[in-house]
């Protein structure tokens, strides 16, 4: 099972993090990432650039409206993510609970859908194409 861990913070947490040497934060996150990698559960993980560099595409209008950041309230935004391959929801909870975040921060944990979620549509052209694309990715990864 794949799970995505989505990192969120409050204004208070961001303010408090300014009192911590940035190298300390890097070292804590680095050690956490290393433990995920060594356990063989981390498929991906990235931090995100400041919200001022982002934008939102809103499909409420035609054509869609593009709004430059910053946008939204801090607690609505996410700062980074991990994608883990684990055996169960319980294992995802265990890994999420070990993340070195401080008070005011949260991890939203969501299961990543897979082909079993679309079993009723197995004959759909794009479900079949996606299975082929995933196979191509796996073959390319094995060659790399």
Backbone torsions as a table, in degrees:
resi	resn	phi	psi	omega
1	UNK	NA	140.7	175.5
2	UNK	-104.5	140.6	175.0
3	UNK	-131.2	143.6	174.3
4	UNK	-106.5	128.2	174.8
5	UNK	-102.0	119.6	-175.4
6	UNK	-112.0	118.5	-175.4
7	UNK	-85.5	127.9	177.8
8	UNK	-128.9	150.4	179.1
9	UNK	-136.6	162.2	172.7
10	UNK	-101.8	167.9	175.6
11	UNK	-57.7	-39.4	-179.4
12	UNK	-63.3	-42.3	180.0
13	UNK	-65.4	-41.4	179.0
14	UNK	-64.5	-40.7	178.3
15	UNK	-64.0	-44.7	-179.6
16	UNK	-63.8	-32.7	-178.6
17	UNK	-67.4	-20.7	178.4
18	UNK	-70.0	-18.1	178.3
19	UNK	-86.2	-3.3	-179.0
20	UNK	-107.0	131.2	177.7
21	UNK	-55.3	131.4	-175.5
22	UNK	-59.1	-34.3	178.7
23	UNK	-62.7	-33.6	176.8
24	UNK	-63.9	-42.6	178.0
25	UNK	-63.6	-44.3	178.7
26	UNK	-60.0	-44.4	-179.1
27	UNK	-64.6	-41.2	179.4
28	UNK	-64.9	-46.6	179.4
29	UNK	-67.0	-38.4	178.2
30	UNK	-61.3	-43.4	178.7
31	UNK	-65.2	-39.4	177.6
32	UNK	-63.5	-47.7	178.7
33	UNK	-59.9	-41.8	179.7
34	UNK	-61.7	-39.6	178.8
35	UNK	-66.2	-36.7	176.2
36	UNK	-64.7	-43.8	-179.7
37	UNK	-65.7	-47.0	-178.9
38	UNK	-62.7	-30.2	177.5
39	UNK	-80.7	-9.3	179.2
40	UNK	75.0	22.7	-177.5
41	UNK	-105.9	-15.1	-176.2
42	UNK	-87.5	118.5	175.3
43	UNK	-94.2	-33.5	-179.4
44	UNK	-161.6	159.2	175.2
45	UNK	-174.0	135.2	-178.9
46	UNK	-150.7	147.9	167.2
47	UNK	-89.9	159.4	-178.0
48	UNK	-113.8	148.3	177.8
49	UNK	-65.0	164.9	-179.7
50	UNK	-54.8	145.3	-178.0
51	UNK	-58.1	-25.1	179.6
52	UNK	-64.8	-19.2	177.8
53	UNK	-89.9	-7.3	-176.0
54	UNK	-92.7	179.4	176.0
55	UNK	-155.3	161.9	179.0
56	UNK	-118.5	136.4	172.7
57	UNK	-106.6	114.2	-176.4
58	UNK	-104.4	120.5	-175.2
59	UNK	-91.5	16.8	178.3
60	UNK	-72.6	-17.2	-179.6
61	UNK	-123.4	165.6	175.9
62	UNK	-122.7	117.0	-1.3
63	UNK	-72.1	164.9	178.8
64	UNK	-57.2	143.9	179.3
65	UNK	-89.8	137.3	178.2
66	UNK	-109.8	125.7	179.7
67	UNK	-120.2	124.4	177.1
68	UNK	-73.2	151.7	177.2
69	UNK	-74.9	170.8	-1.2
70	UNK	-73.3	155.2	-176.0
71	UNK	-148.5	152.4	177.1
72	UNK	69.7	169.3	176.1
73	UNK	-84.5	151.6	-175.0
74	UNK	-51.3	-45.5	-176.3
75	UNK	-66.9	-13.2	178.3
76	UNK	-87.6	-13.4	-173.9
77	UNK	-96.2	158.9	172.6
78	UNK	-122.7	149.8	-170.0
79	UNK	-105.8	-13.3	-178.6
80	UNK	177.9	175.6	-177.6
81	UNK	-155.8	161.5	169.7
82	UNK	-132.1	148.2	168.5
83	UNK	-118.7	122.0	-177.0
84	UNK	-114.1	145.1	171.8
85	UNK	-107.8	108.7	-176.2
86	UNK	-130.2	171.5	-176.2
87	UNK	-86.7	-17.1	-174.6
88	UNK	-163.0	167.1	174.3
89	UNK	-60.9	-39.4	-179.2
90	UNK	-61.0	-40.0	178.0
91	UNK	-67.3	-37.8	176.3
92	UNK	-61.2	-41.5	178.0
93	UNK	-62.2	-43.0	180.0
94	UNK	-60.2	-47.5	-179.6
95	UNK	-66.0	-42.5	179.6
96	UNK	-61.2	-39.2	-178.6
97	UNK	-66.7	-21.9	-179.9
98	UNK	-85.4	-8.4	-177.1
99	UNK	-60.7	134.9	-175.4
100	UNK	-82.3	52.8	176.0
101	UNK	-91.6	160.0	-178.0
102	UNK	-110.9	176.1	179.4
103	UNK	-51.8	138.1	-179.2
104	UNK	95.8	-8.9	177.7
105	UNK	-107.4	152.8	178.8
106	UNK	-140.6	155.4	169.3
107	UNK	-115.3	123.2	169.6
108	UNK	-89.3	128.0	-176.8
109	UNK	-116.3	123.2	-177.4
110	UNK	-130.9	137.8	175.4
111	UNK	-72.1	137.5	175.5
112	UNK	-86.3	129.9	-178.8
113	UNK	-65.5	155.9	175.3
114	UNK	-136.9	-175.3	-174.5
115	UNK	-59.0	-28.2	-179.6
116	UNK	-65.8	-24.5	178.0
117	UNK	-71.7	-14.2	-176.1
118	UNK	-120.7	24.2	-176.7
119	UNK	-57.1	-33.8	179.5
120	UNK	-69.2	-10.9	-177.5
121	UNK	-120.4	24.9	-174.9
122	UNK	-57.3	-26.1	-179.3
123	UNK	-90.2	1.1	179.0
124	UNK	-67.8	136.5	-177.9
125	UNK	-53.4	-44.7	-174.9
126	UNK	-80.1	-26.5	172.8
127	UNK	-65.8	-42.1	178.0
128	UNK	-66.7	-42.1	178.6
129	UNK	-62.7	-41.4	-179.6
130	UNK	-62.1	-39.5	177.1
131	UNK	-59.6	-41.1	176.8
132	UNK	-65.1	-41.8	178.7
133	UNK	-62.4	-42.4	179.4
134	UNK	-63.3	-40.0	177.8
135	UNK	-62.8	-42.0	177.5
136	UNK	-61.3	-42.7	178.3
137	UNK	-61.5	-43.3	180.0
138	UNK	-64.5	-41.0	178.3
139	UNK	-65.0	-42.3	178.8
140	UNK	-63.9	-39.2	179.8
141	UNK	-66.3	-37.2	178.7
142	UNK	-67.0	-32.6	-179.5
143	UNK	-75.8	-26.9	-175.2
144	UNK	-73.7	NA	NA
